[in-house]
Amino acid sequence: MFRSKKYWLLLILFIIFESVLFSSTVTRNAIIFNLFLSAFASIPAWLIGMIKPSAIIKWGPLHKKTRLRVTTLVGSQFLASALLMFLMVTINESNSLVQSLPLETKELPTIEEKSEVSKNRKFIEAKVTKVTDGDTFTVALNNGQEEKIRMLLIDTPETKHPDKPVQPFGEEASTFSNEKLAGQTVKLEFDAAERDQYGRLLAYVYLSDESMFNEVLLEKGLARVAIFQPNVKYVDQFKEIEQRAKKQKVGIWSIENYASDKGFNDKDAAVQNPSVEIKSTPPSKEITQSTNDEKVDFVYFKNCDAVRAAGAAPIYAGQPGYTRKLDRDGDGIGCE
């Protein structure tokens, strides 16, 4: 069998087929699909073997090429493939569930249902410990764990982005969020995807009066609707609120062509409205290394431990030594 040119040709064609078919597929998913094919292929193989056993059993003496032996061999293949496929699917689903939970404890705290807001929605209660900017803040959960929260379906102008200046109405959005959220107990509602690529929890945020703060920012003209699939639970009502703010020309909508579904165009905003000042994010303190009393522009910190040892934490975008590696959540403040 192994000396057959036909065998090796079929093997090479099979390897090429697998490489093309699964080139962009996760290995585990490719294995599951192949196990499915193996189990499925055993059905026509058994049918062929019932008609002509020697077409399936290519080795051994003729008297052993029976329908019973075909049934045993093909049945074993089917059962083994089906069992392995079931185990792989179970492991895959378990890993997906674990990855969607908080990174440290891998479990969410007790979920509390509040019918006053909605009978069909569940919420996690948390206390706001720090407000980063208009749409990002940090909370302490009931189990003591701290999590950074990014509000869903909205985007406020930047104030601490490492690659962007402070944008018009960014400071107003940050100040408003700080006034409404700092030190307050809020309720968090999740959508289809629980975390973003930075590990932040994605949530709709409810204040003590049960109003949704995401909507409040849209009403005030301090945020625009920003859609990132698959989190689109309230996109229609958010767009309606955004349209009302546009018509009233409040906040970000008071500057023509500044806000759009693609983001904020701060360059055009400054040109059209000279009263709008675009500022770079100022570092809170200067970090330098000195050699013979000379200021050195290049500073390198291996990690946050080195930053803290140098007394430079937190380190801000624009300061010597700041790198994106030190700023895991990308908010312009490293080693918080």
C-alpha positions in Angstrom: 0.0 0.0 0.0 2.7 2.5 1.0 4.7 1.7 -2.1 1.8 2.7 -4.3 2.3 5.9 -6.3 -1.5 6.4 -6.2 -1.4 6.4 -2.4 1.3 9.0 -2.2 -0.4 11.1 -4.9 -3.7 11.1 -3.0 -1.8 11.9 0.3 -0.1 14.9 -1.3 -3.3 16.2 -2.8 -5.0 15.8 0.6 -2.3 17.8 2.4 -2.6 20.6 -0.3 -6.4 20.6 0.1 -6.1 20.8 3.9 -3.6 23.6 3.7 -5.7 25.7 1.4 -9.0 25.1 3.1 -7.7 25.7 6.7 -5.0 28.3 6.1 -6.9 31.0 8.0 -8.7 28.7 10.5 -7.9 28.1 14.1 -6.2 24.7 14.4 -8.7 23.4 16.9 -11.6 24.2 14.6 -9.8 22.5 11.7 -9.4 19.3 13.7 -13.1 19.4 14.6 -14.1 19.8 10.9 -11.8 16.9 9.9 -13.2 14.6 12.6 -16.7 15.5 11.3 -15.6 14.6 7.7 -14.2 11.3 9.0 -17.4 10.4 10.8 -19.5 11.4 7.8 -17.3 9.5 5.3 -17.8 6.3 7.3 -21.4 6.2 6.2 -20.8 5.9 2.4 -17.8 3.6 3.1 -20.0 1.2 5.0 -22.6 1.2 2.2 -19.9 0.4 -0.3 -18.5 -2.3 1.9 -21.9 -4.0 2.2 -21.9 -4.3 -1.6 -18.2 -5.1 -2.1 -16.2 -5.7 1.1 -12.9 -5.9 -0.9 -13.4 -2.3 -2.0 -13.0 -1.2 1.6 -10.6 -3.8 3.0 -7.5 -3.7 0.8 -5.3 -6.0 2.9 -5.4 -9.5 4.4 -6.6 -12.8 2.9 -9.9 -12.9 0.9 -11.8 -14.9 3.4 -11.4 -12.1 6.0 -12.9 -9.5 3.7 -16.4 -9.9 5.0 -19.3 -7.5 5.6 -19.0 -8.1 9.4 -15.4 -7.0 9.3 -16.3 -3.9 7.2 -19.0 -3.0 9.8 -16.6 -3.4 12.6 -13.8 -1.3 11.0 -16.1 1.4 9.7 -18.2 1.5 12.9 -15.0 1.9 15.0 -13.9 4.8 12.7 -17.3 6.5 13.1 -17.5 6.1 16.9 -13.9 7.3 17.4 -14.3 10.3 15.1 -17.7 11.3 16.7 -16.4 10.9 20.3 -13.2 13.0 19.6 -15.3 15.6 17.8 -17.6 15.9 20.8 -14.7 16.2 23.2 -13.0 18.9 21.0 -16.3 20.9 20.7 -16.8 20.7 24.5 -13.2 22.0 25.2 -13.6 24.7 22.6 -16.8 26.0 24.2 -15.3 25.8 27.7 -12.3 27.9 26.6 -14.5 30.5 24.9 -16.6 30.9 28.1 -13.5 31.3 30.3 -12.0 33.9 28.0 -15.1 36.0 28.1 -15.0 36.3 31.9 -12.9 38.8 33.9 -9.2 38.2 33.4 -8.2 37.7 37.1 -11.0 35.7 38.8 -12.6 34.2 35.7 -16.0 34.7 37.2 -18.4 37.6 37.5 -19.8 38.7 40.8 -23.4 38.1 41.7 -25.8 39.6 39.1 -28.7 41.6 40.4 -31.9 42.1 38.5 -33.8 45.4 38.7 -37.3 45.4 37.3 -37.7 49.1 37.7 -35.3 49.7 34.8 -36.2 46.6 32.8 -37.7 43.2 33.6 -35.5 41.5 31.0 -32.1 43.0 31.8 -29.6 42.1 34.5 -27.0 44.4 36.0 -23.8 44.3 38.0 -23.4 46.9 40.7 -20.1 48.6 41.0 -18.5 51.8 42.6 -16.7 54.2 40.4 -13.2 54.8 41.7 -11.6 56.8 38.9 -12.8 58.6 35.7 -10.2 58.5 32.9 -12.1 60.6 30.3 -15.5 61.0 28.9 -16.2 57.4 28.1 -13.8 55.4 30.2 -13.6 54.9 34.0 -12.5 52.4 36.6 -14.8 50.6 39.1 -14.5 48.4 42.1 -16.7 45.3 41.9 -18.5 43.7 44.8 -15.8 41.1 45.1 -13.1 43.8 45.5 -11.7 43.4 42.0 -11.0 46.6 39.9 -12.1 46.8 36.3 -11.7 49.5 33.6 -15.0 50.2 31.9 -15.5 51.5 28.4 -19.0 52.7 27.7 -20.7 51.0 24.8 -21.9 52.5 21.5 -20.6 56.0 22.2 -17.3 57.9 21.6 -16.3 61.1 23.3 -13.6 63.5 22.0 -10.0 62.5 23.1 -8.2 64.1 26.0 -5.5 61.5 26.8 -4.8 59.7 23.6 -1.0 59.2 23.1 -1.2 60.0 19.4 -3.9 62.7 19.3 -4.2 66.2 20.7 -7.0 67.2 23.2 -10.0 67.5 20.9 -12.8 70.1 21.2 -15.4 69.2 23.9 -13.1 66.4 25.1 -12.4 68.3 28.4 -16.1 69.1 28.8 -17.0 65.4 28.4 -14.3 64.4 30.9 -15.4 67.0 33.4 -19.1 66.1 33.0 -18.4 62.3 33.4 -16.2 63.0 36.5 -19.0 65.1 38.1 -21.6 62.5 37.5 -19.7 59.3 38.1 -16.8 59.8 40.5 -17.4 58.0 43.8 -20.9 56.9 42.7 -22.4 53.5 42.6 -23.5 52.5 39.1 -25.1 49.5 37.4 -23.4 47.9 34.4 -25.2 46.2 31.6 -23.3 44.1 29.1 -24.0 43.3 25.4 -22.9 40.4 23.1 -19.1 40.9 23.6 -18.1 41.6 27.1 -14.5 42.9 26.6 -12.5 44.9 24.0 -9.0 44.2 22.7 -7.5 46.1 25.7 -9.3 43.8 28.2 -11.7 46.6 29.3 -15.3 45.6 30.2 -17.8 47.1 27.7 -21.0 48.3 29.3 -24.1 50.4 29.3 -23.9 52.5 32.5 -26.9 53.4 34.7 -26.9 56.1 37.4 -28.8 56.0 40.7 -31.8 57.6 39.1 -31.9 54.7 36.6 -31.0 56.9 33.6 -28.5 55.5 31.2 -25.4 57.6 31.2 -24.4 56.6 27.7 -27.7 58.3 26.5 -27.1 61.4 28.7 -23.7 62.0 27.0 -25.4 61.8 23.6 -28.2 64.2 24.7 -25.7 66.7 25.9 -23.8 66.6 22.6 -20.7 65.3 24.4 -20.5 62.0 22.5 -21.3 60.5 19.1 -22.7 57.1 18.3 -19.8 54.6 17.6 -20.8 51.1 16.4 -18.5 48.2 17.0 -20.1 44.8 16.2 -21.6 42.8 17.8 -22.6 45.2 20.5 -25.6 46.9 18.9 -28.4 46.3 21.4 -29.5 50.0 21.7 -28.1 51.4 18.5 -31.4 52.5 17.1 -32.5 54.6 20.1 -28.9 56.0 20.4 -29.1 57.2 16.8 -32.4 58.9 17.5 -30.9 60.7 20.5 -27.9 61.7 18.4 -30.2 63.1 15.6 -32.0 65.3 18.2 -28.6 66.6 19.5 -27.6 67.4 15.9 -30.7 69.3 15.2 -30.2 71.4 18.3 -26.5 71.9 17.5 -25.4 71.2 21.0 -21.8 70.3 22.0 -19.8 68.5 19.3 -22.6 69.3 16.8 -22.2 73.0 17.2 -19.0 72.8 15.1 -19.7 72.0 11.4 -18.2 68.8 10.0 -16.4 68.1 13.3 -18.2 64.9 14.4 -19.2 62.1 12.1 -19.6 58.3 12.1 -15.9 58.1 11.3 -14.8 60.0 14.3 -13.8 63.6 15.1 -12.1 66.0 12.6 -10.3 68.3 15.0 -8.2 69.9 12.2 -11.3 71.2 10.3 -12.9 72.2 13.6 -10.0 74.5 14.4 -10.0 76.1 10.9 -13.8 76.7 10.9 -13.9 77.9 14.4 -10.8 79.8 15.5 -12.2 80.0 19.1 -11.6 76.2 19.4 -8.2 75.5 20.8 -6.5 72.2 20.0 -4.1 71.4 22.7 -1.6 68.7 23.2 -2.0 66.6 26.3 0.3 68.1 28.9 2.4 65.8 31.1 1.9 66.4 34.8 5.6 66.4 35.6 8.9 66.3 33.7 10.9 63.1 33.8 14.5 63.4 32.8 17.8 61.6 33.2 20.8 63.8 33.7 24.5 63.2 33.0 26.8 66.0 34.0 23.7 68.2 34.4 22.7 67.8 30.8 19.1 67.0 29.9 18.7 63.7 28.0 15.7 63.3 25.8 15.8 59.5 25.6 14.6 57.5 28.7 13.8 53.8 28.6 11.9 51.9 31.2 11.8 48.1 30.9 8.5 47.8 32.8 6.2 49.5 35.3 8.4 48.3 38.2 11.3 50.3 36.7 9.0 53.3 36.3 7.9 53.2 39.9 11.4 52.6 41.2 12.4 55.8 39.4 9.5 57.7 41.0 8.0 58.4 37.6 4.6 56.6 37.9 2.2 57.4 36.5 3.9 58.2 33.2 2.0 60.3 30.6 2.1 60.2 26.8 4.6 62.7 25.6 6.9 62.2 28.6 10.4 60.7 28.2 10.2 57.0 28.7 6.5 56.6 27.8 5.8 53.6 25.5 2.6 51.9 24.6 3.9 48.8 26.3 3.6 50.6 29.7 0.0 51.8 28.8 -1.9 48.6 28.4 -5.4 50.2 28.1 -4.2 52.9 25.7 -5.6 55.9 27.6 -2.3 57.9 27.5 -1.4 57.1 31.1 1.1 54.4 31.8 1.7 52.4 35.0 -1.4 53.8 36.7 
